[in-house]
Structures are given as structure tokens and as C-alpha cells.
Amino acid sequence: MLKHSLQFKLSQKLSPQQIQLMKLIQLPTQAFEQRLQEELVENPALEESSKEDNYDLDDYGSDTDDYDDYDNDHIDTGDINIDEYLSNDETPDYKYQTNNYSDDDEDKTMPFAAPVSFHQDLINQLNTFILTDDERDIAEFLVGSIDDMGYIRRTIQDIVDDMAFTQGIYTDETTVERILHLVQELEPAGVGARDLQECLLLQLKHKTPSDSVNLAIQVIEQQFEAFTKKHYDKLLQKFDVSQQQLRKAIDEIEKLNPKPGGSFDGNQKMVEHIVPDFTIRIVDGELELSLNGRNAPELHVSKDYQEMLQSYKDTSEKSSSQKDAVQFIKQKLDSAKWFIDAIKQRQETLYVTMNAIMFYQQEYFLEGEETKLRPMILKDIADMVGLDISTVSRVANSKYVDTPYGTKLIKEFFSESMTNDQGEEVSTIEIKNILQQVISEEDKRKPLPDDQLAEILKERGYPIARRTIAKYREQLDIPVARLRKKI
């Protein structure tokens, strides 16, 4: 039996403008500049002004005009108030800039050299060898199979098959193996290895022979697994050497580079330049926050578009084509006005949120001691500034602040809290720092297991379970006690 019913439901949805604003807030400075350039290209009614005047952030209120959504296919040009889009002021009131921006903050570009790539350098080294055409083809194919870390992570059989199918080079495993040994003579030492063990051996064999180097070669060749698991007693017994002799051999191994390709100076990778979104300075004992001026571009509505609307307004007889044109102009002007207001809201949101974080962590920013960092979660800041937790999260995500103690990732200031033996709330950052200090001071011949670390921190006033110690240790990228052992 079919039954009809009517149900009313109240739901809240974000408008497209609100979604776009949230995306703008999340962008760090460099990504924001890219998004700004995209908008300037897409919307001809939006233009960037020259930097002539400075405006204080406080000159702007928090209120912004609301623009109703409209259907692009149903615009009544008779309802358009042209005067709303026209202005005789060369400096519109929505043109703004942060209070810390100066004429000195010009975009400065640095010329970059174009060094030879890692793989091209290896090819150039092949020119020093006397090779037949076939041998050179195989050698170049092997060099092309080397990854950025310097390894060939394929079997000889796979390489032979691949050359036959893709290059029309027909050879055998013996020939490829022989050419591979030649490739492994290239610099940096260890390049062309198929695994870590072979990589270390290649580097050791490039070293000047000595007792410690020879012992290191034997350890890697014969007892590689025992070495990786730090079973030093087994190594001492196997090679019948003293602890001092084994220690010297291990020192030789620890000097080696497990990723020879990664150390190549000319290996061109995308280098991420961190641009701080905020700057905190101490002036006369007080904290001073400024927002990177690149987050506050000077924008205005195109004068040409204003003139087109003025022409439409002055025309007594309005043709159909003119009405279509003014519909297009209105859409672009509304979009430009909204984007300018969105940037303004983004700027204010960033500033207000970081200002709250700065004063919440005031002791740390004044003294630079990480032990002064207070436990802080997103809700703490959201309650202070009256924003949603998700908005605070977007502000903190992927953004940096330049402090007197270095450039810091903002989200690193957030941490959970725990209660010490005196009933005080302390930050987990402080506990991790103490844990790291305890481990750095331990006797490496007898590293402390997690249960003993838990006891030490308990004695210092931090009652933490062993499993929590293990979690913090992993977050600090510190291995278990057995792998921290040294002789």
C-alpha cells in the first residue's frame, strides 16, 4: 500500500560563496597568490592596483555586503541600479592593504642556475669509457633505470626483457650484468646498486683499504642481517674481534650514504620555499603581529567596465544586444565585488585567528622555551575568536609564522594536555621534549626500553603508560631500544 506524507526538515547548507571563502582561507600565501592570478585572468572586471597608498587593517570593519545568488539566465536589466557600480573615486573604499606592508616589500626574483641533472651526469661519465655501440646502449638503458635515490630496483631478467620489447636491444643476462658492474663504477659511489646491502658494499670497496674497512666489508657481506638487527655479540663471536675493532668497522659503515643519488648536488627537485604567512616580533617587551602583505593585494573594479555601464545608463534607447551586454557586465562586476570582499574576510580571519594563538601562547613567544607552550586545541581558539573549529583548522593548516626563534608551522603549536603529579595541565609537546632528552642522554650500550622510560618520566612528575611512551617515541621517529644500541 502506497502512503504519502509531508515532512518539514530544517537543514543548513553552505552557499557557493561561503565554500569559496573557506577554500581561500585554507590557502597559504604562495597558493593564494596563484589563485589570485587565476581570478584576474578569468574575470576582466577585476584589476590589480598599483601600490601607492598604505592602509591600516583597523580601517576595515568586519561587516561585508551580502550578495544574493542570482540566475544568470533570468536577469532583469531594468532592476539593475547602475549607480551601485559606478564610482568617481580613483581609490575605491574596498581597496586595502595590511598595516605592515611597505614599498620595500617588492617581489624579488633570484636567478637559478641550470645544472646538469643526476642522470645526465651519469651519462656524461659514460663518455670516459671505451664502449661498443651495443654496450653503450645497454649502459644508457641501465642509467635510465636508476631512480632518484641511486638504485636499480629491477631484476636483470626484467631489464633484458624490457630492452628487447621497448628498445629492440637483444642481449643476455651475462652481458647486462657485466655492463652493470661498469655502471656501478660511476660516481657517486654506490650508484646502480640493487639493494641496500650492495649499495653499502660498493661504497666500502671505493674506500682506501684498512683493517676497519676490511672488517666492515666482511660484516656487510656475511652478516648483514645480524648487523641491521644490532646483534653485536653475534658479530664479535663470528669474526673473533674486540669491541673496539668492531666499533671502528661500524663507524665506517655509518659514514656511508644509503641514498647515493639523493646527495647529488645537481639533482634537480622542486624546492619548496617557505613563505611565512605571519610575522611575530617583540617590540619593547610586547608581542607585535603582522600579516604578510602579499595576502592583501590592492584590487578594484575595472574602470572600463564602469564606463560601459555609464554608457548604458546614458543611452535613451536600450537595444536587446545592449541588455545582453549589461547582463554579462553585471555578472562580472558582482563576481569581482564578491572576490574583493572575500579577500578582505580572509585577511581579517587570518589576522584575528593568529592574534588569538599568539596571546594564548604568549609566554612561549616572549621567551622561546618550548616548555612554556600551553596545551591548546582548536576549540580553545575557536571560542576566543567566535569562529567555527573547521575555520580555525583551515587557518592553521599549511601556514607558517616567522618568530624570533625561527619559522614555525602554526599547527605545531596545537597539542593535547595531560595532568602531571601536581595536578597541573601540561602540553604533550613538553612531554615529548623531555622524552627525547632522556633518550639522548641514555647509555647507548644499554638503551632504555619503553617501560623504563615510563618509570623515569613518572619520577619526573609525568605519570604516562608504557604504550603512550611508545606512541610518542614513534611520533618522534625514535626506534626501539634494540635498534638504538651501540657498542
Long-range contacts (C-beta under 8 A, 24 or more apart in sequence): 15-69, 16-69, 17-67, 17-338, 17-342, 20-342, 21-342, 21-345, 21-346, 22-390, 22-391, 22-394, 24-342, 24-343, 24-346, 25-346, 25-349, 25-350, 25-391, 25-394, 25-395, 26-394, 26-395, 26-397, 26-398, 28-275, 28-277, 28-398, 28-399, 28-400, 29-275, 29-276, 29-277, 29-292, 29-294, 29-295, 29-399, 30-273, 30-275, 32-294, 32-295, 32-346, 33-294, 36-297, 36-343, 39-339, 43-332, 43-335, 43-336, 43-339, 44-302, 44-305, 44-332, 45-301, 45-302, 45-305, 45-329, 45-332, 45-333, 45-335, 45-336, 46-299, 46-301, 46-302, 46-332, 46-335, 46-336, 46-339, 46-340, 47-299, 47-300, 47-301, 47-302, 47-303, 48-297, 48-298, 48-299, 49-95, 49-298, 49-299, 49-300, 50-298, 51-97, 51-101, 51-103, 51-298, 53-91, 53-95, 53-97, 54-97, 54-99, 54-101, 54-102, 55-95, 55-96, 55-97, 55-99, 56-99, 57-96, 57-98, 57-99, 57-291, 57-347, 57-348, 57-351, 58-99, 59-96, 60-96, 60-344, 60-348, 62-348, 64-341, 64-344, 64-345, 65-337, 65-341, 67-334, 67-337, 67-338, 70-334, 72-327, 72-331, 75-327, 75-330, 75-331, 77-318, 77-323, 77-326, 77-327, 77-330, 80-326, 80-330, 82-309, 82-310, 82-312, 82-313, 83-313, 85-301, 85-305, 85-306, 85-309, 85-330, 85-333, 86-306, 86-309, 86-310, 86-313, 87-301, 87-306, 92-300, 92-301, 94-299, 94-300, 94-337, 94-340, 94-341, 94-344, 95-298, 95-299, 95-300, 96-296, 96-298, 96-344, 96-347, 97-293, 97-296, 97-298, 98-290, 98-291, 98-292, 98-293, 98-295, 98-296, 98-347, 98-351, 99-290, 100-279, 100-290, 100-291, 100-293, 101-293, 101-296, 102-293, 105-293, 105-294, 115-265, 115-266, 115-268, 116-266, 117-266, 117-267, 117-268, 118-148, 118-261, 118-264, 118-266, 118-267, 118-268, 119-143, 119-144, 119-146, 121-264, 121-266, 122-146, 122-183, 122-186, 122-191, 125-186, 125-187, 126-183, 126-186, 129-182, 134-169, 134-171, 135-179, 137-167, 137-169, 138-163, 138-169, 138-171, 138-175, 138-176, 138-179, 139-179, 139-182, 139-183, 141-167, 141-169, 142-176, 142-179, 142-180, 142-183, 142-192, 143-183, 146-183, 146-191, 146-192, 146-261, 147-261, 148-261, 148-262, 148-267, 148-269, 149-259, 149-260, 149-261, 149-262, 150-188, 150-190, 150-191, 150-192, 150-193, 150-199, 150-259, 150-260, 150-261, 150-262, 151-192, 151-193, 151-194, 151-195, 151-199, 151-261, 152-180, 152-192, 152-193, 152-194, 153-194, 154-194, 156-180, 188-257, 188-260, 188-261, 188-263, 188-264, 189-260, 190-256, 190-257, 190-260, 191-260, 191-261, 193-260, 196-258, 197-224, 199-256, 199-258, 199-260, 200-253, 200-256, 200-258, 203-256, 203-257, 203-260, 204-252, 204-253, 204-256, 207-252, 211-245, 211-248, 212-245, 212-248, 212-249, 212-251, 212-252, 213-249, 213-252, 215-239, 215-241, 215-245, 215-246, 215-248, 215-249, 216-249, 216-250, 216-252, 216-253, 219-249, 219-250, 219-253, 220-253, 227-253, 229-482, 229-483, 230-482, 230-483, 230-485, 232-485, 232-487, 243-487, 246-487, 247-486, 247-487, 250-486, 250-487, 274-400, 274-407, 275-400, 276-400, 276-401, 276-402, 276-407, 277-350, 277-354, 277-399, 277-400, 277-401, 277-410, 278-350, 278-354, 278-399, 278-400, 278-401, 278-402, 278-410, 279-401, 279-402, 280-358, 280-365, 280-401, 280-402, 280-403, 280-404, 281-404, 282-365, 282-366, 282-404, 285-366, 287-358, 287-359, 287-362, 287-365, 287-366, 289-351, 289-354, 289-355, 289-358, 291-347, 291-350, 291-351, 291-354, 295-346, 295-347, 295-350, 296-343, 296-347, 297-343, 299-336, 299-339, 299-340, 299-343, 300-340, 301-333, 301-336, 301-337, 301-340, 302-336, 305-329, 305-332, 305-333, 309-333, 349-387, 349-391, 349-395, 350-395, 350-399, 352-385, 352-387, 353-381, 353-385, 353-387, 353-391, 353-392, 353-395, 353-396, 354-395, 354-401, 354-410, 356-381, 356-384, 356-385, 357-381, 357-396, 357-410, 357-413, 360-384, 361-413, 364-413, 365-403, 365-404, 368-403, 368-404, 368-405, 370-429, 370-430, 370-433, 371-430, 371-433, 373-413, 373-415, 373-427, 373-429, 373-430, 374-427, 375-415, 375-416, 375-417, 375-418, 375-425, 375-426, 375-427, 375-428, 376-413, 376-414, 376-415, 376-427, 377-414, 377-415, 377-416, 378-414, 418-462, 418-464, 420-461, 420-462, 420-463, 421-458, 421-461, 421-462, 421-463, 422-461, 426-462, 428-472, 431-457, 431-462, 431-464, 431-472, 432-472, 432-475, 432-476, 434-460, 434-462, 435-469, 435-472, 435-473, 435-476, 436-476, 436-478, 439-473, 439-478, 439-484, 442-484, 444-484, 444-485, 444-486, 445-485, 445-486, 445-487, 446-485, 447-481, 447-482, 447-484, 447-485, 448-481, 449-480, 449-481, 450-480, 450-481
